[in-house]
Amino acid sequence: MNIRKGNSEDMQAVLELILELAIFEKEPDAVIVTVDDLIRDGFGSNPLFGVFVAENDANKIVGMAIYHYKYSTWKGKSIHLEDLIVTEKFRGEGVGKKLLLKMVELARDEKVKRLEWNVLDWNTPAIDFYIESGAEILKEWQLVRLDENRIANFAEKK
């Protein structure tokens, strides 16, 4: 298994993993991002995300970790792990652990104060994996979101 920095040519495989995750998370129609979006947003003059990919011995991408930087007003520079995805056939073979280790190495090398991500409360295999890896699950924090429609509604009410 080879873990490497992803490139624009990998974005079709990355999108396929994103779609697989959406199906697993019971949101198969929620993904609207395209390969072109991923290439533009991840590899332009001001990339909005980074990505590591896991390749099997046949050079097929079987997993990925997509992340972006953020800033904590209390701690400073942080990394948000947006998604860590391993295709179903390769789960349980250590691919996720290798991807998470790559993220930890990046966090250490970048001297960030936090590496954070979200996990669905019903995804017990992922929760168990993260706890076994030494992560802390913060139960008191709630995710707050304004989606595209709510942004428009809020802006109209000003």
Phi, psi and omega in degrees: 000129180245127175253127181216165175294134179285158176229175186299329179292343180274354191292334174296315178293323177297315179298321178298321176293320178299316179295322177297318178296318180299321177294315179300322181273013175064033178228054188297337182259006186279338185281120176243350180294147181243170175301317179299319177299314181298318179295312180299313188279339182255346188223015177278199182289336178227077185299137181267346179210163171239163181210138169250142177240150176251124179249139175279185183296340178267014181062027175263134179286123184239000179193164178200156173231120180247135189215166172210161180273150174214178184228128175263127179293340178267326188245330182109211185300132181222164174239134173255120175276105185290312179209139169238114187233133172235129179300146190308318183299334185253005177292145180085005181252011177091002181295314180299320180296319179293321177294317178296320177299320178298321177293319178296318178298318177298314180300317178296313181296323180277355179056042178280157181272338181213144165239117186230156174200172179250154175218139178292140185295342180266354183273071185297326176299318179292316179301313179300316179300315182293319179295316178299331179280353179100005180284156177253131176264116182272108184276338185278348181267139178246138176284130179243136186214140165247114176278181185305315180293319180292326175298313180298316180296317180296316180298323180291332183278352184306000000 
